[in-house]
Amino acid sequence: MKNSPTELQKSHRPEAIQQRLKQQTESKSISAVILGGIDGCITTFAIVAGAVGAGLSASIALVLGFANLLADGFSMAISHYESIKAESDFIENIRRTEQDHIEKIPEGEEEEIRQIFSNKGFSGETLNSIVSTIIQDQKLWIDTMLKEEHGLQSNTHSPWKPALITFVSFIIIGAIPLLPFIINIQTIQQQFISSTVLAACIFFAVGMLKSLLFSKPILRAGLSTLLTGGTAAALAYITGYVLREYFGIL
């Protein structure tokens, strides 16, 4: 979606740029919510669909749903934590290596900085000024080497926050398709229909949230997420039905 010249001008004012840079951490949090929410809803609704397809009772679907919700939510949060932690450890290892090189062979590291910015088109006094500015601050020097030589960003974010956000969104959003099965006044088919409607609304809403984060068309993003979740649930339902009807497993 293209912005008008007026909107582009407003978005590039100093205060707007400052605010946008501050929102980078918020974007990571929203990504964790989306990741946990989609996976949580797919996990529990797929369990429900598989249980109903297999002809299991509402109580069994509920138990299986909540058991998988907690286990998978915990597993996903730990996996997210370990992934971010591994990336942070890798970056920290490269950082220590670059610091060691700067302390032992500063002339060589300075030459690397010079060639990096020379390749970007800088020369003469401008190039000398850039190099001089960077090597006067060791942290800036190392950060520059991380980005320009290794293609890495300095990672100062704790892995606990996104892992916790992922877990909480997984549990809260993933529990919604299970709510109809707590109510005993409906038949299991009615409960499944109610669960399907709730899950469809969740998938579409999370897709819309994703569209805001990645600047994609809202309707397309909502339908795409709905299709993904619906396909997973359909596969689970068909699997349960086939196992019961043709193999007599249940």
C-alpha positions in Angstrom: 0.0 0.0 0.0 1.5 3.3 -1.1 1.3 6.4 1.1 0.5 9.8 -0.3 3.3 12.4 -0.4 1.8 14.2 2.6 1.8 11.0 4.6 5.3 10.2 3.6 6.5 13.7 4.6 4.8 13.4 8.0 6.2 9.9 8.6 9.8 11.2 8.0 9.7 14.2 10.5 12.3 13.9 13.3 9.7 13.1 16.0 8.0 10.5 13.8 11.3 8.8 13.0 12.2 8.7 16.7 8.9 7.2 17.6 9.2 4.6 14.8 12.6 3.5 16.0 11.2 3.1 19.6 8.5 0.8 18.2 10.9 -1.8 17.1 10.7 -3.7 20.4 6.9 -3.5 20.3 7.0 -5.1 16.9 8.9 -8.0 18.3 6.3 -8.4 21.1 3.5 -8.3 18.5 5.3 -11.0 16.5 5.5 -13.2 19.6 1.7 -12.7 20.2 0.9 -13.6 16.6 3.2 -16.6 16.7 1.9 -17.9 20.0 -1.8 -17.1 19.1 -1.8 -18.8 15.7 0.0 -21.9 17.0 -2.1 -22.1 20.1 -5.4 -21.9 18.3 -4.3 -24.4 15.6 -3.1 -26.8 18.2 -6.2 -26.9 20.3 -8.7 -26.7 17.4 -6.9 -29.5 15.6 -7.2 -31.6 18.7 -10.9 -30.8 19.0 -11.5 -31.5 15.3 -9.6 -34.8 15.5 -11.5 -35.9 18.6 -14.9 -35.1 17.1 -13.9 -36.8 13.9 -13.0 -39.9 15.8 -16.3 -39.8 17.7 -14.8 -39.1 21.1 -16.8 -37.5 23.9 -16.7 -33.8 24.7 -15.0 -34.5 28.0 -12.2 -36.4 26.2 -11.8 -33.6 23.6 -11.6 -31.1 26.5 -8.9 -33.1 28.4 -6.9 -33.7 25.3 -7.2 -30.1 24.3 -6.1 -28.6 27.6 -3.3 -31.2 28.0 -1.9 -30.3 24.6 -2.5 -26.6 25.2 -0.2 -26.6 28.3 2.4 -29.0 27.0 2.7 -27.5 23.6 2.6 -23.9 25.0 5.4 -24.7 27.3 7.4 -26.5 24.6 6.9 -23.6 22.2 8.0 -21.0 24.7 11.1 -22.9 25.6 11.9 -23.4 21.9 11.5 -19.7 21.3 13.7 -18.9 24.3 16.4 -21.3 23.2 16.3 -19.9 19.7 16.8 -16.3 20.8 19.4 -17.4 23.4 21.4 -19.3 20.8 21.4 -16.3 18.5 22.4 -14.0 21.4 25.2 -16.4 22.4 26.4 -16.6 18.8 26.5 -12.8 18.4 28.2 -12.4 21.8 30.9 -14.9 20.7 31.5 -12.9 17.5 31.6 -9.7 19.6 34.3 -11.1 21.9 36.3 -12.3 18.8 36.2 -8.8 17.3 37.1 -7.2 20.6 40.1 -9.5 20.9 41.2 -8.7 17.3 40.9 -4.9 18.0 43.0 -5.2 21.1 45.7 -7.4 19.4 45.8 -6.1 15.8 44.1 -2.7 15.8 45.8 -1.6 12.6 44.3 -4.6 10.8 40.8 -4.0 12.1 41.1 -0.3 11.3 42.0 -1.3 7.7 38.9 -3.5 7.6 36.7 -0.5 8.5 38.4 1.6 5.9 37.9 -0.9 3.2 34.3 -1.5 4.2 33.4 2.1 3.8 35.6 2.6 0.8 33.6 -0.1 -0.9 30.5 1.9 -0.1 31.9 4.8 -2.2 33.5 7.0 0.5 37.0 8.4 -0.1 39.4 11.1 0.9 38.7 13.2 4.0 35.2 11.9 4.3 36.4 8.3 4.5 39.2 9.3 7.0 36.6 11.1 9.2 34.3 8.1 9.2 37.1 5.7 10.1 38.4 8.0 12.8 34.9 8.5 14.4 34.3 4.7 14.5 37.6 3.6 15.9 37.5 6.2 18.7 34.5 4.2 20.3 35.2 0.5 20.8 31.6 -0.4 21.2 30.7 1.5 17.9 33.7 -0.2 16.3 32.6 -3.7 17.3 28.9 -3.0 16.4 30.0 -1.8 13.0 32.1 -4.9 12.4 29.2 -7.1 13.5 26.9 -5.5 11.0 29.2 -4.8 8.1 31.5 -7.8 8.2 29.2 -10.5 9.7 25.8 -9.3 8.7 24.6 -9.3 12.3 22.6 -6.9 14.5 23.7 -6.2 18.0 21.2 -8.2 20.1 20.5 -6.7 23.6 17.0 -8.1 24.1 16.3 -10.7 26.8 15.0 -14.0 25.5 12.6 -14.3 28.5 10.2 -11.6 27.4 9.3 -13.0 23.9 9.2 -16.5 25.3 6.8 -15.4 28.1 4.6 -13.5 25.6 4.5 -16.5 23.3 3.5 -18.8 26.1 0.8 -16.5 27.5 -0.7 -15.8 24.0 -0.6 -19.5 23.2 -2.5 -20.4 26.4 -5.1 -17.5 26.3 -5.9 -17.6 22.5 -5.5 -21.4 22.3 -8.0 -21.9 25.1 -10.8 -20.1 23.3 -11.8 -23.0 20.9 -12.1 -25.2 24.0 -14.7 -23.0 25.8 -17.8 -24.5 24.1 -16.8 -27.9 25.4 -17.0 -26.7 29.0 -20.7 -26.0 28.5 -22.7 -29.2 28.9 -26.1 -27.9 27.6 -25.1 -28.5 24.0 -24.6 -31.7 22.1 -21.0 -32.4 21.0 -21.9 -31.4 17.4 -23.2 -28.1 18.6 -20.2 -27.6 20.7 -18.0 -28.3 17.7 -19.8 -25.8 15.5 -19.5 -23.2 18.3 -15.8 -24.0 18.6 -15.4 -23.8 14.8 -17.0 -20.3 14.7 -14.7 -19.1 17.5 -11.6 -20.5 15.9 -12.5 -19.0 12.6 -12.9 -15.6 14.2 -9.6 -16.0 16.0 -7.7 -17.0 12.9 -9.2 -14.0 11.0 -8.5 -11.6 13.8 -4.9 -12.7 14.2 -4.4 -12.5 10.5 -5.6 -8.9 10.6 -3.2 -8.1 13.4 -0.4 -9.7 11.3 -1.4 -7.4 8.4 -0.9 -4.3 10.5 2.6 -5.5 11.5 3.7 -6.4 8.0 1.7 -3.7 6.1 -0.3 -6.3 4.1 -4.0 -6.0 3.0 -6.2 -6.8 6.0 -8.7 -9.0 4.2 -6.1 -11.1 2.4 -4.0 -11.6 5.6 -7.1 -12.6 7.6 -8.3 -15.1 5.0 -4.8 -16.5 4.6 -4.5 -17.2 8.3 -8.1 -18.6 8.3 -7.2 -20.9 5.5 -4.1 -22.2 7.3 -5.9 -22.9 10.5 -8.9 -24.4 8.7 -6.7 -26.7 6.7 -4.9 -28.0 9.8 -8.2 -28.7 11.5 -9.7 -30.4 8.5 -6.7 -32.7 8.3 -7.1 -33.6 12.0 -10.8 -34.2 11.6 -10.3 -36.4 8.5 -7.5 -38.4 10.3 -9.7 -39.1 13.3 -12.7 -40.1 11.1 -10.6 -42.4 8.9 -9.0 -44.1 11.9 -12.4 -44.7 13.5 -14.4 -45.7 10.4 -11.9 -47.7 8.3 -9.4 -49.0 10.8 -11.5 -49.4 13.9 -8.8 -47.9 16.0 -11.1 -46.0 18.2 
